[in-house]
Amino acid sequence: MNIIVCIKQVPDTTNIRIDPETNTLVRSGVQSIINPFDMYAIEEAVRLKEKFGGLVTIVTMGPPQAEEALREAISLGADEAVLISDRAFAGSDTWATSYTLSRAIQKIGKFDIIICGKQAIDGDTAQVGPGIAAFLDIPQITFVKKIEDIKDSLMRADRMTEEGYDIIESPLPCLITVVKEINEPRLPSLKGKMKAKKIEIKKLEAKDLDADPDSLGLKGSPTKVVKIFTPPPRKGGQILEGEAKEVSGKLVELLKGEICL
């Protein structure tokens, strides 16, 4: 079974900076981590490999420093890693990112399952996984909390909903996005760390993807960030003191004043 895991290196939430010129995240020189939801995707891929055999390939798109995330994924049990990096990809929104990743996956070759974390903590859109599936024209199951079975080129999985979960069956190949309830990520092994240090990371640039140049980076991004600002601080609250009847009367008068405004 060939499994591809798409991960993203994101800025540590305590170290986020915005480029005022482009209104995009500054990634160079910023402390970064593997997107937390992608850790569950890596773990699930490794568990499937251990159960069914096969190959786990990790893919990420980002600056050269994203190679660190790929090596960490290798230390957790993945087999191969691909870095998609080119200045032409800078400023990609979820549409352009999905397109670029789909072109890279087509270059990698045959696969049975693509696994993504449900969303990235820096954008919180949950759009890239489904976008990749759309560009590749394959079925998708989002918010998977459990893979029930894989047999006869079919996958059956539990998809989390607000009311509970749906049991969905899909033909392979397919793409799934996973939630944190699906597993508990392992720690890297010593053998994995040694492998991560030595492994050769395959690199793909824009010219390697046979992609439409107008669909890459800022030029290929229909979503534009026109302004970024810090929300004004909230005003201090007001504490009402006294007996319950007295406080309730004050509260009603205050609410009337706010409604009138």
C-alpha positions in Angstrom: 0.0 0.0 0.0 1.4 3.4 -1.0 0.5 6.2 1.3 1.2 9.9 0.8 1.0 12.3 3.8 0.8 16.0 3.2 2.2 18.0 6.1 2.8 21.7 6.7 5.5 23.4 8.8 3.7 26.2 10.6 5.1 29.0 12.8 5.0 28.4 16.5 1.9 30.1 17.8 4.0 32.3 20.1 6.2 33.5 17.3 4.0 34.6 14.4 5.0 37.6 12.3 3.2 39.2 9.3 5.0 40.8 6.4 3.4 44.3 6.1 4.2 44.6 2.4 2.6 41.3 1.3 0.2 40.6 4.2 1.6 37.0 4.3 3.2 35.1 7.2 6.9 35.5 7.6 8.3 32.0 7.7 12.1 32.5 7.2 14.0 32.6 10.4 10.9 31.9 12.5 10.7 29.0 15.0 8.4 26.4 13.3 6.8 23.1 14.1 4.9 20.4 12.2 1.3 21.4 12.1 -0.2 19.5 15.2 -3.0 17.8 13.2 -0.5 16.5 10.7 1.2 14.6 13.4 -1.9 12.4 13.6 -1.8 12.0 9.8 1.8 10.8 10.0 1.0 8.3 12.8 -2.0 6.9 11.0 0.0 6.4 7.8 2.7 4.5 9.7 0.1 2.3 11.5 -1.4 1.4 8.1 2.0 0.6 6.8 2.7 -1.6 9.8 -0.7 -3.4 9.2 -0.8 -3.7 5.5 2.8 -3.2 4.4 3.9 -0.6 1.8 5.5 2.8 1.6 4.8 6.1 3.4 5.9 9.2 1.6 5.8 12.6 3.3 5.2 15.7 1.2 5.4 19.4 2.2 5.5 22.7 0.3 7.5 25.5 1.8 10.9 27.2 2.1 14.1 25.2 2.4 13.8 25.2 6.2 10.7 22.9 5.8 13.2 20.1 5.3 13.4 20.0 9.1 9.8 18.9 9.3 10.3 16.2 6.7 13.2 14.7 8.7 11.1 14.7 11.8 8.4 12.8 10.0 11.0 10.3 8.8 12.1 9.8 12.4 8.5 8.9 13.3 8.4 6.0 10.8 7.9 7.4 7.3 10.0 6.1 4.4 10.6 8.9 1.9 10.2 12.6 1.8 9.6 15.3 -0.9 10.1 19.0 -0.5 8.3 21.3 -2.9 10.1 24.5 -2.8 10.4 27.5 -5.2 10.1 31.2 -4.9 7.3 30.8 -7.5 5.1 29.3 -4.8 5.4 32.2 -2.4 2.1 33.7 -1.2 0.0 30.7 -2.3 -3.5 30.6 -0.9 -5.3 27.3 -0.3 -6.3 27.1 -4.0 -2.8 27.5 -5.3 -1.4 25.3 -2.6 -3.8 22.5 -3.4 -3.0 22.8 -7.1 0.7 22.7 -6.5 0.5 19.7 -4.1 -1.7 17.8 -6.6 0.8 18.4 -9.4 3.6 17.1 -7.1 1.6 14.0 -6.1 1.1 13.2 -9.7 4.9 13.4 -10.2 5.5 11.0 -7.2 3.4 8.4 -8.9 0.9 5.7 -7.9 -0.7 5.9 -4.5 -3.6 4.3 -2.6 -4.3 6.8 0.1 -3.5 10.5 0.8 -3.7 11.5 4.4 -3.8 15.2 5.6 -4.5 16.7 9.0 -7.9 18.2 9.2 -6.6 21.8 9.1 -3.5 23.9 9.7 -3.3 26.0 12.9 -2.0 29.1 11.0 -4.9 29.3 8.5 -7.6 27.1 10.1 -9.4 26.8 6.7 -9.5 23.0 6.3 -9.5 23.5 2.5 -6.2 22.1 1.3 -7.0 18.4 1.8 -10.3 18.6 -0.1 -8.7 20.9 -2.7 -6.0 18.3 -3.5 -8.8 15.6 -3.9 -10.7 17.9 -6.2 -7.6 18.6 -8.4 -6.8 14.9 -8.5 -10.4 14.0 -9.1 -10.5 11.3 -6.4 -13.0 10.7 -3.6 -12.4 12.2 -0.1 -13.5 11.6 3.5 -12.9 14.5 5.8 -12.7 14.6 9.6 -11.9 10.9 9.9 -11.7 9.7 13.5 -11.3 6.0 12.8 -10.5 3.8 9.8 -12.8 0.8 10.2 -11.4 -1.4 7.5 -9.5 -1.5 4.2 -10.4 -4.4 1.9 -10.9 -5.2 -1.7 -9.9 -1.7 -2.8 -12.4 -0.1 -0.4 -12.0 2.0 2.7 -14.6 2.2 5.4 -14.1 5.1 7.9 -15.9 7.0 10.6 -16.3 10.7 9.8 -16.8 12.9 12.8 -19.8 15.2 12.8 -21.3 17.6 15.3 -24.0 15.1 16.2 -21.8 12.0 16.3 -20.2 10.3 13.2 -21.1 8.9 9.8 -19.7 5.6 8.5 -18.6 6.2 4.9 -17.2 3.7 2.4 -15.0 4.9 -0.4 -13.1 3.3 -3.3 -9.3 3.6 -3.4 -7.4 5.7 -4.2 -8.9 8.3 -1.9 -7.9 11.2 0.3 -8.8 11.5 4.0 -8.3 14.3 6.5 -7.9 13.2 10.1 -8.8 14.6 13.6 -6.9 14.1 16.8 -9.3 11.5 18.1 -7.9 9.0 15.5 -4.7 8.0 17.4 -1.9 9.0 19.8 1.2 10.0 17.9 4.4 8.1 18.9 7.8 9.5 19.8 10.7 9.2 17.4 12.8 6.1 17.8 16.6 6.1 17.9 16.6 4.1 14.6 14.2 6.6 13.1 16.4 9.6 14.2 19.5 8.0 12.6 17.6 7.4 9.4 16.3 11.0 9.4 19.8 12.3 9.5 21.0 10.3 6.6 18.0 10.2 4.2 18.1 12.2 1.0 15.2 14.5 0.7 13.8 14.7 -2.9 13.3 18.3 -4.0 10.8 19.6 -6.6 10.7 23.1 -8.1 8.1 24.7 -10.2 9.8 23.6 -13.5 9.6 20.0 -12.3 5.8 20.0 -11.9 4.6 20.7 -15.5 2.3 23.2 -13.8 0.5 26.2 -15.2 2.7 29.2 -14.1 -0.4 31.4 -13.8 -1.8 29.0 -11.2 1.1 29.2 -8.8 1.9 31.5 -5.9 0.3 34.9 -5.4 -0.5 35.1 -9.1 -2.5 31.9 -9.0 -4.3 32.8 -5.7 -7.8 34.1 -6.1 -7.9 34.9 -2.3 -6.3 38.2 -1.5 -5.5 39.5 1.9 -6.0 43.3 1.6 -5.6 44.3 5.2 -4.3 42.8 8.5 -4.8 44.5 11.8 -4.8 43.8 15.5 -8.4 43.9 17.0 -8.9 46.7 19.5 -8.7 45.6 23.2 -12.0 44.8 24.9 -13.4 47.3 27.3 -13.4 46.4 30.9 -16.5 44.7 32.3 -18.8 46.1 34.9 -19.6 44.3 38.2 -23.0 44.8 39.7 -23.3 44.4 43.5 -26.2 44.2 45.8 -29.2 41.9 46.5 -30.5 39.8 43.6 -33.6 41.9 43.0 -31.5 45.1 43.0 -28.9 43.7 40.7 -31.5 42.4 38.3 -33.1 45.8 38.1 -29.7 47.4 37.3 -29.0 44.8 34.7 -32.4 45.4 32.9 -31.7 49.2 32.8 -28.2 48.6 31.4 -29.5 46.3 28.7 -32.2 48.8 27.8 -29.5 51.4 27.3 -27.5 49.1 25.1 -30.5 48.1 23.0 -31.4 51.8 22.4 -27.9 52.4 21.1 
